[in-house]
């Protein structure tokens, strides 16, 4: 027996305050560091003594960063949180609280907005990130902004500026999967379909390397770190600029997943392009002093559940950023990561 | 002598990272609470011992919240900061750091974006709010999001939930000016033009009641507070819901500026509608226990440089929210403030 069909609820019908009231009921303070959550002019937080705060923000725009035809609202909520937790992980910090702003078209279904919040909340809480406030406004495109606060032991934050020539360059996990997943969403094709499943999953629900960031910070193991959001070829330049040095990366050391290799083989694509220039991997790129390389290689996988790979080393600034190919050629590595304004 | 005309720089030409580099140079750490500002995966802040944090966010969308035909980029930057500082003021807190996300159309002039930052920076620094990070992405509409962290002495934050029946209801400054200023921008007309000048100024560059919020918090003078961003008739309901009580407001006590009265007289409009339902006043609405009313009236103007007016009192919840008209009639006061999703 089915009841009468309910008219579809849209934001235009439920309204800003009606929606806030619904969301508010799902977000309760737990008496920890959150003194007051959603529902006032601002949230109130109690910082932990002796910790420094990290503060970061990310904006995602429909049609630029995501396509609601290929990502569900729940996945988008989870991914939005993951992107911010990844920034936090790259600082070696533990997320504590986020505020979420949404620009929402009037005809946007309320159930999709609730699913988005469920994704954010569920994914965020597994890393300790609580939603404590936000803003919901009308807009033509669906726009999401998250700002995140995290905590890190005083002086222990991982920066982009600490790397020194001679140190080893490491990366977590595998590179290029997310961009290949996006490619397969944009070029649907039976060829390479099995391999694409995992790549799409990596694209839609990335895993921030939270455990690795915390381990590197707590053991003072990394001299610098950055997360790979815009592609390795861009991020290595950011790290080198931050530290005032150069880098050499070995093509044959780049960690590529079996899925990426199978997908590229089936579709006759070059995996190297995805690995170097593909964005949204959300892996961590970090540098380790020579005396501690064996410690990093030995301990990180077991302690963090994440594979790590040494892909090169840091060199003096004058040497620039170089890729050493499989044939031993040295070619300058240009930043080709995603620029939202490039033509 | 004029040089050759330079091609207009747009975000499409300068690019995300080029723009970030320009902005970064204008934002230096001052060694206070900002350990690390713009340019890493996140900013690093050092919280003051014994303080609680407040955390808030606001999103502004072109065509919904502002029209770049009637507000300059500099003014928009200043207003964006003012809106967030106002939330902070309503908590009795002192702003410390903000992160700014911008969704920017590709053809947006870079000089306008720089003017926007100048407005934010200049206006923000006068309240102690430093820009420590952000995100710049492409979008079809110009979208601005600011997230703000502030500090307040432990347990001293002003909430919406502390008001009690019998207490006096106060408001700072004057009400309805901003909405009348917006009206005059949308209905250009020589009539009432002189009066409109000040109203437009109030609309474009509102002054957050920072000093009042800090004074109320430091003296424990207010039992509750909220900022009037969506219009008095909405905000009084938020305050009453937060505190589980009702309120009576006297029409004749509402503080109306001479400019508002002149403008409405010249254009045959009702000032009451602007004062009750007009948004973006960014005044503070707060409650004061009976025993401290004279202290509030006597000290606030001199100590904070801001006029305050008692406009009514809080009553038991069952009595609801009532407006007592000039003729002594009691009418229910319905929330009619701005809902971005209403038709």
Interface residues (C-beta under 8 A of the other chain):
Chain A: X11 X12 X13 X14 X15 X16 X17 X35 X36 X39 X40 X41 X42 X43 X44 X45 X46 X47 X49 X51 X52 X53 X54 X55 X56 X57 X58 X59 X60 X61 X63 X64 X65 X87 X88 X90 X91 X93 X97 X99 X100 X101 X102 X103 X104 X106 X132 X133 X134 X135 X136 X137 X138 X139 X140 X141 X143 X145 X147 X148 X149 X150 X152 X154 X157 X159 X160 X161 X225 X226 X227 X242 X339 X340 X341 X342 X343
Chain B: X11 X12 X14 X15 X16 X17 X35 X36 X39 X40 X41 X42 X43 X44 X45 X46 X47 X49 X51 X52 X53 X54 X55 X56 X57 X58 X59 X60 X61 X63 X64 X65 X87 X88 X90 X91 X93 X97 X99 X100 X101 X102 X103 X104 X106 X132 X133 X134 X135 X136 X137 X138 X139 X140 X141 X143 X145 X147 X148 X149 X150 X152 X154 X157 X159 X160 X161 X225 X226 X227 X242 X339 X340 X341 X342 X343
